[in-house]
Amino acid sequence: MSPADAVTFDPWTAIPPEEFRERQQRLRDAAAAEGYAGVVVFSRGGAFLDQFQDALYLTNHYSQQPAMGDETGIGSARAHAAVVVPVDGPSSVVVDIPWWRKDLVVADRVIPSIDVAGSAARALKEAGLADGKPVAMVGASYMTAAAYLALREAVPDADLRRADRLVEMLRIHKSEAEVDLVRRACALGSRSMDAMMGAVVAGATETEAVAAATAVLYAGGGSLYDAACASGPNSHTFSHGRIPSADPVRRMESGDLFHVDYYGAYGGYYFDFARSRAVGDDPSDAQRDLLEATIEAVEHICAAIRPGLTAAELYAVGDEWVNGSPVVASLPVEEPEMEGFPAYGHGIGLMWEGPWVTPDDDTPLKPGMCFGIELLLGHPSRGGSMFEENLVVTEDGFELLTDARKRWW
């Protein structure tokens, strides 16, 4: 993405209103096919980058209101958005801010209210969805307990049935406009990753390296979710920092291994990828083997991607590589306290989403699905390396979307 693009391209208007209306209709069709009379969708904004997606996907609404407890007395479910979509009837979205974007939000009815739970309940009643008809409830994982309890108290006779993936299953099939936004997000993420990795030098802290990335990211219109770093004696872990997930105290030394899992959004759409570097760019043979192994594994998995392959079959490709890798075999075996990340990747879009590259996800890959394919290898005696790429499935394979520098050695 060029500086000119960052100035002249507005990602929030890149998807036309007609596409949002079409999404709402597809949700009606999906709900009807499952036997629901309608759907109520809850999401959260307020600076969250991991709980906003379903309401934004359906209506292009995001609340900038910081989340505050209902007990403060300034309303209910602040920072939440609630979308009510009857199978037969107009859509409604409850917005908790008076400055909601009238130029962007798409719904048949917008209900501004600081009482989000109460207003959502009234919208359910007005739509005839509070009297015992089965209603899909999407977003229980994103609601506060207070929001859920307030909603249930207001519509005690509603038959709300948890269906958290109903909207997600629509989101994984992306339009050309969405793929373009993911492509732009990955381009901006790649340029900011190069800035971060360029700052991984002896004497610098992890947070100083992250700062170099965020300067590029925010100047380009992106937003940071997190940069999970680990280096030196902690490089065998995913991340050693707390808040932020980068160490502001320890200064890196020549010979350290450094890796980062870097994720953020542009126009709401995610990039999520990882890189590693040996500080001083003169790794030992054992470190070089580790650095090269994560790249080889991810590229091996990516090479197998094609439409029709299931996520579980793609997992098997990764598992075969890991089980046959001499580098993995050389790592000492320790009894883990708990299982690590049990996947070789996942879908990306308006957050992490399906399909998940796990042994039990039989979702077939289709053109337009976007993925992050990843692997972290490490041990306290060896250090750690991580590598991840983002891509989109095409008619004959895949298009790589991340082009940040792979090797610094």
C-alpha positions as CSV (number, residue, x, y, z in Angstrom):
1,M,0.0,0.0,0.0
2,S,1.4,3.3,-1.0
3,P,1.2,6.5,1.1
4,A,-1.2,7.9,-1.5
5,D,-3.5,4.9,-1.0
6,A,-3.5,5.5,2.7
7,V,-4.7,9.1,2.2
8,T,-7.2,8.6,-0.6
9,F,-8.7,5.2,0.0
10,D,-11.4,4.9,2.6
11,P,-11.8,1.3,3.7
12,W,-15.1,2.0,5.5
13,T,-16.8,2.9,2.2
14,A,-15.2,0.1,0.2
15,I,-18.2,-2.2,0.7
16,P,-21.4,-0.8,-0.8
17,P,-24.6,-0.6,1.2
18,E,-26.2,-3.2,-1.1
19,E,-23.7,-5.8,0.1
20,F,-24.7,-5.3,3.8
21,R,-28.4,-5.7,2.8
22,E,-27.5,-8.9,0.9
23,R,-25.7,-10.2,4.0
24,Q,-28.8,-9.5,6.2
25,Q,-30.9,-11.5,3.7
26,R,-28.4,-14.4,3.6
27,L,-28.7,-14.4,7.4
28,R,-32.5,-14.6,7.2
29,D,-32.2,-17.5,4.8
30,A,-29.7,-19.3,7.0
31,A,-31.8,-18.8,10.1
32,A,-34.9,-20.0,8.3
33,A,-33.1,-23.1,7.1
34,E,-32.2,-23.9,10.8
35,G,-35.8,-23.4,11.9
36,Y,-35.4,-20.0,13.6
37,A,-37.9,-17.2,13.4
38,G,-35.2,-14.6,13.6
39,V,-31.8,-13.7,15.0
40,V,-30.5,-11.4,17.6
41,V,-26.8,-10.6,17.4
42,F,-24.6,-9.0,20.0
43,S,-21.1,-7.6,19.5
44,R,-18.8,-5.3,21.4
45,G,-16.8,-2.3,20.3
46,G,-15.2,0.3,22.6
47,A,-11.6,-0.3,21.4
48,F,-12.0,-4.1,21.2
49,L,-10.6,-5.7,18.1
50,D,-11.8,-9.2,18.9
51,Q,-15.5,-8.8,19.6
52,F,-17.0,-6.4,17.1
53,Q,-17.2,-8.5,13.9
54,D,-20.8,-9.8,13.5
55,A,-22.6,-6.5,14.0
56,L,-20.1,-4.7,11.8
57,Y,-20.5,-7.4,9.1
58,L,-24.2,-7.1,9.1
59,T,-24.7,-3.3,9.5
60,N,-21.3,-1.6,9.2
61,H,-21.8,-0.2,12.8
62,Y,-18.9,0.0,15.4
63,S,-19.2,1.6,18.8
64,Q,-16.3,3.7,20.0
65,Q,-17.9,3.9,23.4
66,P,-15.5,2.4,26.1
67,A,-17.1,-0.6,27.9
68,M,-18.4,0.3,31.3
69,G,-20.3,-1.8,33.8
70,D,-24.0,-1.4,34.1
71,E,-23.6,-0.7,37.8
72,T,-22.1,2.8,36.9
73,G,-25.6,3.9,36.0
74,I,-24.9,5.2,32.5
75,G,-27.0,2.6,30.7
76,S,-26.9,-1.1,30.0
77,A,-24.5,-3.1,27.8
78,R,-22.5,0.0,26.9
79,A,-20.0,-0.6,24.0
80,H,-22.3,-3.3,22.7
81,A,-24.3,-3.3,19.5
82,A,-27.4,-5.5,19.1
83,V,-28.8,-6.4,15.7
84,V,-32.3,-8.0,15.4
85,V,-33.1,-9.7,12.1
86,P,-36.5,-11.4,11.8
87,V,-36.8,-14.0,9.1
88,D,-39.8,-12.1,7.9
89,G,-39.4,-8.4,8.7
90,P,-37.1,-5.4,8.8
91,S,-33.7,-5.4,10.4
92,S,-32.9,-3.2,13.5
93,V,-29.6,-2.2,15.1
94,V,-29.3,-0.7,18.6
95,V,-26.4,1.8,18.8
96,D,-25.3,3.1,22.1
97,I,-23.7,6.4,20.8
98,P,-25.3,9.5,19.5
99,W,-22.5,10.0,17.0
100,W,-23.1,6.7,15.1
101,R,-22.1,7.0,11.5
102,K,-25.3,7.8,9.6
103,D,-23.2,7.8,6.4
104,L,-22.1,4.2,7.0
105,V,-24.7,2.2,9.0
106,V,-27.0,0.0,7.0
107,A,-30.2,-1.3,8.7
108,D,-34.0,-0.8,8.1
109,R,-34.2,0.8,11.5
110,V,-31.5,2.3,13.8
111,I,-32.3,2.6,17.5
112,P,-30.0,5.0,19.4
113,S,-30.1,4.1,23.1
114,I,-27.8,3.8,26.1
115,D,-30.0,1.0,27.3
116,V,-28.8,-1.5,24.7
117,A,-30.2,-4.6,26.5
118,G,-33.6,-3.0,27.0
119,S,-33.8,-1.6,23.5
120,A,-32.8,-5.0,22.0
121,A,-35.6,-6.6,24.1
122,R,-38.1,-4.1,22.8
123,A,-37.0,-4.7,19.2
124,L,-37.5,-8.5,19.8
125,K,-41.0,-7.8,21.1
126,E,-41.9,-5.5,18.2
127,A,-40.6,-8.1,15.7
128,G,-42.8,-10.8,17.3
129,L,-39.7,-12.7,18.5
130,A,-40.3,-12.6,22.3
131,D,-43.2,-15.0,22.6
132,G,-41.7,-18.5,22.4
133,K,-40.7,-18.7,18.8
134,P,-37.1,-20.1,18.4
135,V,-34.6,-17.3,18.0
136,A,-30.9,-17.7,17.2
137,M,-28.7,-15.8,19.6
138,V,-25.4,-14.9,18.2
139,G,-22.5,-13.4,20.3
140,A,-23.0,-14.9,23.7
141,S,-19.2,-15.1,24.0
142,Y,-19.0,-11.4,23.5
143,M,-21.7,-10.2,25.8
144,T,-21.1,-9.3,29.4
145,A,-23.0,-11.4,31.9
146,A,-24.8,-8.2,32.8
147,A,-25.9,-7.7,29.2
148,Y,-27.2,-11.2,29.0
149,L,-29.0,-11.2,32.3
150,A,-30.7,-7.8,31.5
151,L,-31.9,-9.2,28.1
152,R,-33.3,-12.4,29.6
153,E,-35.0,-10.4,32.3
154,A,-36.7,-8.2,29.8
155,V,-37.9,-11.0,27.5
156,P,-38.5,-13.9,29.9
157,D,-40.6,-15.8,27.4
158,A,-38.2,-15.5,24.4
159,D,-36.8,-18.9,23.2
160,L,-33.2,-17.7,22.7
161,R,-31.0,-20.5,21.4
162,R,-27.3,-20.0,21.3
163,A,-25.9,-20.1,17.7
164,D,-22.6,-18.2,17.9
165,R,-21.3,-19.4,14.5
166,L,-24.4,-18.6,12.4
167,V,-23.0,-15.2,11.2
168,E,-19.4,-16.5,11.1
169,M,-20.4,-19.2,8.6
170,L,-21.5,-16.4,6.3
171,R,-18.4,-14.4,6.9
172,I,-15.9,-17.1,5.9
173,H,-17.1,-16.8,2.3
174,K,-15.8,-13.4,1.2
175,S,-16.7,-11.1,-1.6
176,E,-14.2,-9.5,-3.9
177,A,-14.5,-6.2,-1.9
178,E,-13.7,-8.1,1.3
179,V,-10.7,-9.9,-0.2
180,D,-9.4,-6.6,-1.4
181,L,-9.6,-5.2,2.1
182,V,-7.8,-8.2,3.5
183,R,-5.1,-7.8,0.8
184,R,-4.7,-4.1,1.8
185,A,-4.5,-5.0,5.5
186,C,-1.8,-7.5,4.8
187,A,0.2,-5.1,2.6
188,L,0.1,-2.5,5.4
189,G,0.9,-5.1,8.0
190,S,3.9,-6.3,5.9
191,R,5.4,-2.8,5.7
192,S,5.0,-2.3,9.4
193,M,6.4,-5.7,10.2
194,D,9.5,-4.8,8.1
195,A,9.9,-1.7,10.3
196,M,9.6,-3.8,13.5
197,M,12.0,-6.4,12.4
198,G,14.5,-3.8,11.3
199,A,14.5,-2.5,14.8
200,V,15.3,-5.9,16.3
201,V,18.9,-5.0,17.1
202,A,21.3,-5.4,20.1
203,G,20.5,-2.9,22.8
204,A,16.8,-2.4,21.8
205,T,13.8,-3.7,23.8
206,E,10.9,-5.6,22.3
207,T,8.6,-2.6,22.9
208,E,10.9,-0.3,21.0
209,A,10.7,-2.7,18.0
210,V,6.9,-2.7,18.3
211,A,6.9,1.1,18.4
212,A,8.6,1.2,15.0
213,A,5.9,-1.0,13.6
214,T,3.0,1.0,15.1
215,A,4.3,4.3,13.6
216,V,3.9,2.8,10.1
217,L,0.7,1.0,10.9
218,Y,-1.3,3.9,12.3
219,A,0.1,6.3,9.7
220,G,-1.4,4.0,7.1
221,G,-4.8,3.9,8.8
222,G,-4.4,0.5,10.6
223,S,-5.0,-0.5,14.2
224,L,-2.9,-2.7,16.4
225,Y,-4.5,-5.6,18.2
226,D,-1.2,-6.9,19.6
227,A,2.3,-7.9,18.8
228,A,3.1,-10.9,20.9
229,C,6.9,-11.0,21.3
230,A,9.5,-13.3,22.8
231,S,13.2,-13.1,22.7
232,G,16.5,-14.3,24.3
233,P,15.9,-16.6,27.3
234,N,12.2,-16.4,26.8
235,S,12.1,-17.0,23.0
236,H,10.8,-20.6,23.4
237,T,7.5,-19.1,24.7
238,F,4.8,-17.5,22.6
239,S,5.1,-14.3,24.6
240,H,6.7,-13.3,27.9
241,G,5.3,-9.8,28.3
242,R,2.0,-9.0,30.0
243,I,0.4,-5.8,28.9
244,P,1.7,-5.1,26.4
245,S,2.8,-8.5,25.1
246,A,6.3,-7.2,24.6
247,D,9.1,-6.7,27.1
248,P,9.9,-3.0,27.8
249,V,12.7,-3.8,30.3
250,R,15.2,-6.4,29.0
251,R,17.4,-5.2,26.1
252,M,18.2,-7.7,23.4
253,E,21.7,-9.0,22.9
254,S,23.5,-10.4,19.9
255,G,22.8,-14.1,19.5
256,D,19.2,-13.8,20.9
257,L,16.4,-15.3,18.9
258,F,13.3,-13.0,18.5
259,H,9.9,-13.7,17.2
260,V,6.6,-11.9,17.0
261,D,3.0,-12.9,16.2
262,Y,1.7,-9.6,14.9
263,Y,-2.0,-8.9,14.3
264,G,-4.2,-5.9,13.7
265,A,-6.8,-4.6,11.3
266,Y,-7.4,-2.2,8.5
267,G,-11.0,-1.2,7.8
268,G,-11.9,-3.9,10.3
269,Y,-10.2,-6.6,8.3
270,Y,-7.3,-8.5,9.8
271,F,-3.7,-9.3,9.1
272,D,-2.2,-11.9,11.4
273,F,1.3,-13.2,10.7
274,A,4.7,-13.9,12.3
275,R,8.4,-13.5,11.7
276,S,11.6,-14.3,13.5
277,R,15.1,-12.9,13.6
278,A,18.5,-13.7,15.2
279,V,19.8,-10.5,16.8
280,G,23.0,-9.7,15.0
281,D,22.0,-11.9,12.0
282,D,24.7,-14.6,12.8
283,P,22.7,-17.5,14.2
284,S,24.3,-20.7,15.4
285,D,23.7,-23.8,13.3
286,A,21.1,-25.0,15.8
287,Q,19.3,-21.6,15.7
288,R,19.4,-21.5,11.9
289,D,17.9,-24.9,11.7
290,L,15.0,-23.7,13.9
291,L,14.5,-20.5,11.9
292,E,14.4,-22.4,8.6
293,A,12.2,-25.1,10.0
294,T,9.2,-22.9,10.7
295,I,9.5,-21.3,7.3
296,E,9.7,-24.7,5.6
297,A,6.7,-26.0,7.5
298,V,4.4,-23.1,6.7
299,E,5.4,-23.1,3.0
300,H,4.9,-26.8,2.9
301,I,1.4,-26.5,4.3
302,C,0.6,-23.6,2.0
303,A,1.8,-25.5,-1.1
304,A,-1.0,-28.1,-0.5
305,I,-3.8,-25.5,-0.5
306,R,-6.4,-26.0,-3.2
307,P,-10.2,-25.7,-3.4
308,G,-12.0,-28.8,-2.2
309,L,-9.3,-29.8,0.3
310,T,-10.8,-29.8,3.8
311,A,-9.2,-28.0,6.8
312,A,-8.7,-31.4,8.4
313,E,-6.8,-32.7,5.4
314,L,-4.6,-29.5,5.4
315,Y,-3.9,-30.2,9.1
316,A,-2.8,-33.7,8.2
317,V,-0.3,-32.2,5.7
318,G,1.2,-30.1,8.6
319,D,1.2,-33.0,11.0
320,E,3.0,-35.2,8.5
321,W,5.7,-32.6,8.1
322,V,6.1,-32.1,11.9
323,N,6.3,-35.8,12.5
324,G,9.0,-36.2,9.8
325,S,11.1,-33.2,10.7
326,P,14.5,-33.9,12.0
327,V,14.5,-30.4,13.7
328,V,11.4,-31.2,15.6
329,A,12.7,-34.6,16.5
330,S,15.9,-33.0,17.9
331,L,14.0,-30.9,20.4
332,P,14.0,-32.4,23.9
333,V,10.6,-33.7,25.0
334,E,9.1,-32.2,28.1
335,E,5.8,-32.9,29.7
336,P,3.7,-29.8,29.0
337,E,1.7,-28.2,31.7
338,M,-1.2,-27.8,29.2
339,E,-1.7,-28.3,25.5
340,G,-0.5,-25.4,23.3
341,F,-2.2,-24.1,20.2
342,P,-3.6,-27.2,18.6
343,A,-3.9,-25.9,15.0
344,Y,-1.7,-25.0,12.0
345,G,-3.8,-22.0,11.2
346,H,-7.3,-20.5,10.9
347,G,-9.4,-18.3,8.7
348,I,-9.0,-14.5,8.9
349,G,-11.4,-11.7,8.0
350,L,-13.2,-9.6,10.5
351,M,-11.2,-11.4,13.2
352,W,-9.9,-15.0,13.5
353,E,-12.6,-17.3,12.2
354,G,-13.2,-20.6,10.6
355,P,-12.2,-22.8,9.0
356,W,-9.7,-23.9,11.6
357,V,-6.8,-26.0,10.5
358,T,-7.5,-28.7,13.1
359,P,-8.0,-32.5,12.7
360,D,-11.7,-32.3,13.2
361,D,-12.7,-29.4,10.9
362,D,-14.1,-30.9,7.7
363,T,-14.9,-27.6,6.1
364,P,-13.9,-27.6,2.4
365,L,-11.6,-24.8,1.3
366,K,-13.2,-22.5,-1.3
367,P,-12.0,-19.6,-3.4
368,G,-12.2,-16.3,-1.4
369,M,-11.4,-17.9,2.0
370,C,-8.5,-16.1,3.7
371,F,-6.1,-17.9,6.1
372,G,-3.2,-17.6,8.5
373,I,-1.0,-20.6,8.4
374,E,1.5,-20.8,11.3
375,L,3.9,-22.7,13.4
376,L,5.9,-22.0,16.6
377,L,8.8,-24.3,17.4
378,G,11.0,-24.0,20.5
379,H,12.5,-25.3,23.7
380,P,14.2,-23.7,26.7
381,S,17.5,-25.2,25.6
382,R,17.3,-24.0,22.0
383,G,15.1,-20.9,21.9
384,G,12.2,-20.4,19.6
385,S,11.1,-19.4,16.1
386,M,7.7,-18.6,14.7
387,F,6.6,-18.1,11.1
388,E,3.1,-17.3,9.7
389,E,1.8,-16.2,6.4
390,N,-1.6,-14.9,5.2
391,L,-3.2,-16.0,2.0
392,V,-6.4,-16.2,0.1
393,V,-7.6,-19.4,-1.6
394,T,-7.9,-19.1,-5.4
395,E,-9.5,-21.2,-8.1
396,D,-6.2,-23.1,-8.6
397,G,-4.4,-22.7,-5.3
398,F,-3.7,-19.6,-3.3
399,E,-2.4,-16.1,-3.4
400,L,0.1,-15.0,-0.8
401,L,-0.9,-11.8,0.8
402,T,2.0,-11.1,3.3
403,D,5.3,-10.1,1.7
404,A,7.3,-9.0,4.7
405,R,10.9,-10.0,4.6
406,K,11.3,-13.7,5.7
407,R,15.0,-14.0,6.4
408,W,17.3,-11.7,8.2
409,W,20.2,-14.1,8.4
